[in-house]
Amino acid sequence: MAMAVAAYRATSTSRQFAAIINKKGIQILKRISACAYSKGIVNNSSSSGTQLFEVSGHRGFLPAVNPPLHLSHPQFSPWEETLHDLPKLLVAFDHGQKLRQTIEKLPPFSYQQLLEGGDSEIWRGMLVLSFIAHAYVWGAPSPVSVLPSKLAVPFCKVSSCLDMPPVLTYATYNLLNWRVLDENSAIELGNIVCLHNFYGGLDEEWFRLVHVDIEAKAGIGLKALVDAHDAIAQQDVAQVHSSLTKMAHTLKMMQKTLSQMGEKCDPHIYYHRIRKFMSGWRGNPALPNGMFYEGVWSDSKFFYGETGAQSSIIPAFDAALGVTHATGPLSDYLQVMRLHMPLSHRSYIQQIENGPSIRLFVSAHLSELGECYDTCLTELFRFRALHMKYASAYITQPGKKSQKEEKGTGGTDFIPYLLQNATTTKEHLIKANDV
């Protein structure tokens, strides 16, 4: 597992690109990385104020404050305007060449200016660059395998500062890409809209917003699993029972939201118009030689695309409930996906893994806790099974109609992986009722 992660990291920017990050950039990276773990919230250990990707019981892994709507400095206006116009440009320049020329004519993207704005500005810059980069690559019948230096250099600089790969990720595609209509109402379907799209339209918006709603609903469960750790330290069986009950309820609510996917997102439209822009250049037959980042590296690089496996919710529940995946390609892949998560999210999951074992505590109090623990695992299994059902309906079945053997946007043969995930979850049931 460690070797697989190290091998993937060797293609990332965090070390190889360090030479062109100045001291100020390194300080910001350290500030963003420095997270404390307490009461269900990952807090910034510095005194500079709230960081964008703190983890809370109110918002879960969504940003601690509403995502920034634009970069503050006017010199970024041409880039913001291009991002805003992507759906129009993709329609007008259907064959892609004029779209690519338009992007190539943008003024230089000033990395230094981003640093002045801090965490939110850097993440906003990451969103802008990742959307435009993926439109450049996939916004034509045939993808390109070279990112021009106009895009590649700032993209790699910004991603390196955040310790993220220079590719579209779940964080920029979903977590940062929404706003509420009514500030006094909940972050949920009916009150959220996307900030940016590729082709746009009802189906693309809905696909993304379902994920945002799920992330928001997860917050109560994330707070509960940390409360369970605190209760174990106090040997408080009743509080652990309460926390497990909240976790199970959270997983049920997540399923309810996911089950709404088909209401406004059609599988045919998803397969043919939405998913290609999420694709990366690792394990992708459309780009077998990876991506050449002009002005950055002397050889091509391979990065996985945006995928739900980069959400931190399920890894956090796995860590809390003691669900371990056998060593092999799947566990290696899941570890690599963590490199696509914001640093504070990785820290949160690691702290959960290093915390007291809920599973062992349940085993020591089986008559009081066994049933509600198994209920949590059952709901986690049901969420994974439902996700697998939608993956088949939205990717496998349309792929068969197009006579293609499809991989997921994350570059995997996803159905065997999803099935193994679900099976492993079920295998961890204590089956308290049978004892």
BAVEXNU-236583 format. One line per 3 residues: for each residue x, y, z of C-alpha. Coordinates in steps of 0.05 Angstrom, whole numbers, plus 5000, padded with zeros to 4 digits. Example, Ala and Ser with C-alpha at 12.3 -4.5 7.8 and 13.67 -1.06 7.14 Angstrom:
<pts>
5246 4910 5156 ~ 5273 4979 5143;
</pts>
This chain:
<pts>
5000 5000 5000 ~ 5054 5049 5020 ~ 5093 5033 4957;
5033 5046 4913 ~ 5021 5114 4946 ~ 5095 5131 4940;
5095 5112 4867 ~ 5035 5156 4853 ~ 5064 5214 4893;
5126 5210 4850 ~ 5084 5238 4794 ~ 5055 5294 4836;
5080 5365 4843 ~ 5093 5370 4917 ~ 5168 5356 4914;
5186 5362 4841 ~ 5156 5431 4835 ~ 5181 5458 4902;
5238 5496 4869 ~ 5191 5547 4839 ~ 5149 5558 4902;
5176 5616 4942 ~ 5182 5619 5018 ~ 5115 5652 5025;
5082 5595 4987 ~ 5115 5544 5033 ~ 5091 5582 5094;
5020 5582 5068 ~ 5025 5507 5055 ~ 5048 5495 5126;
4993 5540 5153 ~ 4940 5502 5114 ~ 4970 5435 5136;
4972 5452 5210 ~ 4906 5423 5235 ~ 4883 5406 5305;
4830 5354 5317 ~ 4776 5367 5368 ~ 4701 5357 5378;
4688 5337 5306 ~ 4723 5398 5278 ~ 4792 5403 5246;
4816 5472 5266 ~ 4872 5515 5240 ~ 4926 5517 5293;
4948 5587 5273 ~ 4914 5652 5293 ~ 4901 5674 5222;
4827 5656 5225 ~ 4781 5603 5195 ~ 4810 5560 5140;
4767 5540 5081 ~ 4768 5465 5091 ~ 4757 5458 5166;
4712 5399 5182 ~ 4649 5413 5222 ~ 4586 5380 5246;
4546 5433 5211 ~ 4576 5427 5141 ~ 4616 5363 5143;
4672 5365 5092 ~ 4642 5424 5055 ~ 4679 5490 5062;
4672 5523 5130 ~ 4646 5585 5096 ~ 4610 5591 5030;
4657 5580 4971 ~ 4687 5643 4941 ~ 4649 5667 4879;
4709 5696 4843 ~ 4782 5716 4851 ~ 4786 5784 4883;
4841 5817 4841 ~ 4817 5847 4774 ~ 4877 5819 4736;
4843 5750 4741 ~ 4779 5776 4708 ~ 4794 5747 4638;
4804 5678 4670 ~ 4740 5685 4710 ~ 4702 5708 4649;
4727 5649 4609 ~ 4706 5601 4664 ~ 4637 5633 4667;
4630 5628 4592 ~ 4654 5555 4585 ~ 4584 5528 4569;
4576 5580 4514 ~ 4646 5571 4487 ~ 4639 5495 4485;
4575 5502 4444 ~ 4601 5557 4398 ~ 4669 5523 4386;
4643 5453 4382 ~ 4705 5426 4347 ~ 4750 5452 4402;
4804 5488 4364 ~ 4777 5558 4373 ~ 4762 5544 4446;
4835 5523 4456 ~ 4860 5584 4420 ~ 4816 5628 4464;
4846 5597 4527 ~ 4917 5603 4499 ~ 4906 5678 4489;
4889 5691 4562 ~ 4938 5737 4599 ~ 4988 5706 4647;
4959 5677 4710 ~ 4995 5710 4768 ~ 5011 5658 4821;
5041 5710 4868 ~ 4977 5750 4871 ~ 4939 5689 4895;
4985 5682 4955 ~ 4965 5751 4979 ~ 4893 5727 4986;
4908 5665 5028 ~ 4872 5599 5032 ~ 4806 5617 4998;
4840 5653 4940 ~ 4887 5594 4928 ~ 4830 5544 4926;
4790 5590 4881 ~ 4850 5593 4835 ~ 4853 5517 4836;
4780 5513 4814 ~ 4789 5564 4758 ~ 4850 5529 4730;
4824 5458 4736 ~ 4758 5474 4701 ~ 4793 5511 4644;
4846 5458 4638 ~ 4795 5402 4631 ~ 4755 5443 4581;
4819 5451 4542 ~ 4834 5377 4543 ~ 4764 5348 4533;
4725 5403 4499 ~ 4732 5374 4429 ~ 4719 5307 4396;
4792 5287 4407 ~ 4829 5304 4472 ~ 4898 5336 4472;
4957 5306 4509 ~ 4994 5372 4520 ~ 4974 5427 4569;
5006 5491 4544 ~ 5051 5528 4592 ~ 4999 5584 4598;
4957 5533 4636 ~ 5007 5481 4659 ~ 5054 5527 4698;
5003 5563 4742 ~ 4962 5499 4750 ~ 5022 5462 4777;
5044 5520 4821 ~ 4975 5527 4854 ~ 4964 5453 4862;
5033 5444 4892 ~ 5019 5498 4944 ~ 4957 5458 4965;
4993 5391 4961 ~ 4942 5369 4908 ~ 4954 5338 4839;
4945 5385 4779 ~ 4880 5355 4755 ~ 4806 5365 4767;
4787 5334 4835 ~ 4725 5322 4875 ~ 4743 5383 4917;
4742 5432 4859 ~ 4686 5398 4820 ~ 4638 5391 4879;
4660 5417 4947 ~ 4677 5487 4922 ~ 4626 5492 4866;
4560 5514 4896 ~ 4522 5571 4929 ~ 4458 5575 4969;
4396 5613 4944 ~ 4372 5630 5014 ~ 4426 5643 5066;
4377 5627 5122 ~ 4360 5558 5096 ~ 4397 5492 5095;
4450 5469 5046 ~ 4406 5419 5010 ~ 4372 5405 4943;
4323 5461 4928 ~ 4367 5514 4959 ~ 4433 5503 4924;
4458 5516 4853 ~ 4525 5505 4819 ~ 4574 5561 4808;
4604 5532 4744 ~ 4591 5479 4692 ~ 4622 5451 4628;
4564 5442 4580 ~ 4515 5461 4635 ~ 4441 5444 4638;
4394 5410 4687 ~ 4429 5342 4688 ~ 4499 5367 4700;
4476 5414 4756 ~ 4434 5361 4789 ~ 4489 5308 4787;
4537 5354 4824 ~ 4485 5382 4873 ~ 4465 5313 4896;
4537 5304 4919 ~ 4537 5372 4954 ~ 4473 5354 4992;
4504 5287 5013 ~ 4566 5323 5039 ~ 4524 5370 5080;
4481 5314 5109 ~ 4544 5276 5130 ~ 4563 5331 5180;
4520 5304 5237 ~ 4550 5234 5229 ~ 4621 5261 5227;
4609 5298 5292 ~ 4578 5235 5322 ~ 4638 5191 5307;
4684 5240 5342 ~ 4635 5243 5401 ~ 4640 5167 5403;
4715 5171 5410 ~ 4707 5221 5468 ~ 4655 5175 5501;
4702 5114 5495 ~ 4755 5154 5532 ~ 4703 5165 5588;
4677 5093 5584 ~ 4608 5122 5570 ~ 4569 5066 5538;
4504 5106 5532 ~ 4539 5162 5493 ~ 4572 5113 5446;
4503 5083 5433 ~ 4475 5152 5419 ~ 4533 5168 5371;
4524 5103 5333 ~ 4450 5117 5326 ~ 4465 5186 5297;
4516 5156 5249 ~ 4465 5104 5224 ~ 4413 5159 5214;
4463 5201 5175 ~ 4478 5143 5128 ~ 4403 5134 5117;
4395 5208 5099 ~ 4454 5203 5051 ~ 4419 5144 5017;
4355 5184 5011 ~ 4391 5240 4976 ~ 4430 5194 4930;
4365 5159 4910 ~ 4342 5226 4881 ~ 4396 5225 4827;
4350 5199 4773 ~ 4298 5253 4784 ~ 4336 5305 4743;
4399 5271 4716 ~ 4388 5224 4658 ~ 4438 5166 4649;
4444 5178 4574 ~ 4461 5252 4583 ~ 4509 5237 4640;
4546 5185 4599 ~ 4552 5224 4535 ~ 4558 5296 4559;
4578 5301 4632 ~ 4628 5248 4651 ~ 4683 5261 4600;
4702 5327 4631 ~ 4715 5292 4698 ~ 4765 5244 4666;
4839 5245 4681 ~ 4899 5216 4646 ~ 4917 5155 4685;
4885 5088 4666 ~ 4849 5125 4610 ~ 4852 5093 4541;
4836 5160 4509 ~ 4903 5187 4535 ~ 4947 5125 4540;
5011 5167 4544 ~ 4987 5213 4599 ~ 4992 5289 4598;
5052 5332 4582 ~ 5054 5395 4625 ~ 5092 5443 4581;
5142 5485 4618 ~ 5140 5441 4680 ~ 5167 5371 4668;
5208 5339 4613 ~ 5162 5278 4610 ~ 5088 5263 4612;
5051 5252 4677 ~ 4992 5207 4696 ~ 4938 5231 4744;
4870 5201 4761 ~ 4808 5241 4745 ~ 4752 5267 4790;
4713 5211 4824 ~ 4668 5201 4885 ~ 4724 5159 4915;
4758 5226 4930 ~ 4702 5245 4978 ~ 4725 5238 5050;
4658 5215 5079 ~ 4661 5140 5068 ~ 4735 5134 5086;
4718 5170 5151 ~ 4662 5121 5167 ~ 4707 5063 5148;
4760 5089 5196 ~ 4710 5100 5252 ~ 4676 5032 5246;
4740 4993 5236 ~ 4725 4971 5164 ~ 4792 4950 5136;
4804 4931 5064 ~ 4850 4873 5048 ~ 4918 4891 5019;
4916 4894 4944 ~ 4898 4938 4885 ~ 4834 4965 4917;
4866 4986 4983 ~ 4924 5016 4944 ~ 4875 5056 4901;
4836 5081 4961 ~ 4900 5106 4994 ~ 4920 5142 4929;
4852 5175 4927 ~ 4869 5209 4994 ~ 4923 5248 4957;
4866 5281 4919 ~ 4832 5305 4983 ~ 4846 5371 5018;
4900 5365 5070 ~ 4854 5378 5129 ~ 4808 5321 5106;
4867 5273 5102 ~ 4887 5295 5172 ~ 4817 5283 5198;
4814 5212 5171 ~ 4883 5197 5198 ~ 4864 5222 5266;
4802 5178 5265 ~ 4844 5118 5247 ~ 4893 5134 5303;
4838 5144 5354 ~ 4805 5093 5400 ~ 4772 5033 5367;
4697 5036 5366 ~ 4695 4964 5342 ~ 4735 4939 5402;
4693 4979 5450 ~ 4630 4951 5420 ~ 4658 4880 5426;
4670 4893 5500 ~ 4597 4917 5509 ~ 4562 4873 5458;
4494 4867 5491 ~ 4487 4943 5495 ~ 4522 4965 5430;
4526 4906 5383 ~ 4460 4917 5348 ~ 4467 4991 5336;
4539 4980 5311 ~ 4514 4929 5261 ~ 4459 4977 5240;
4514 5028 5223 ~ 4551 4977 5181 ~ 4486 4955 5147;
4470 5027 5128 ~ 4541 5037 5103 ~ 4534 4974 5061;
4467 4999 5033 ~ 4498 5065 5013 ~ 4554 5029 4976;
4504 4982 4943 ~ 4461 5040 4920 ~ 4523 5076 4893;
4542 5013 4855 ~ 4471 5009 4826 ~ 4477 5080 4799;
4547 5068 4772 ~ 4519 5010 4732 ~ 4459 5049 4707;
4499 5111 4689 ~ 4563 5081 4662 ~ 4561 5006 4650;
4494 5001 4615 ~ 4503 5062 4569 ~ 4573 5036 4554;
4545 4969 4531 ~ 4497 5006 4484 ~ 4557 5043 4456;
4596 4977 4453 ~ 4649 5002 4501 ~ 4680 4971 4563;
4682 5033 4606 ~ 4727 5051 4664 ~ 4707 5101 4717;
4729 5173 4713 ~ 4779 5154 4768 ~ 4812 5106 4719;
4789 5040 4749 ~ 4748 4979 4730 ~ 4699 5007 4780;
4644 4954 4787 ~ 4691 4900 4816 ~ 4720 4953 4863;
4652 4977 4886 ~ 4628 4906 4896 ~ 4690 4889 4937;
4679 4952 4979 ~ 4607 4932 4993 ~ 4625 4859 5008;
4681 4879 5055 ~ 4633 4924 5094 ~ 4583 4868 5103;
4637 4821 5126 ~ 4652 4866 5185 ~ 4583 4856 5217;
4590 4830 5288 ~ 4521 4798 5281 ~ 4504 4813 5352;
4435 4781 5346 ~ 4468 4714 5330 ~ 4512 4715 5393;
</pts>
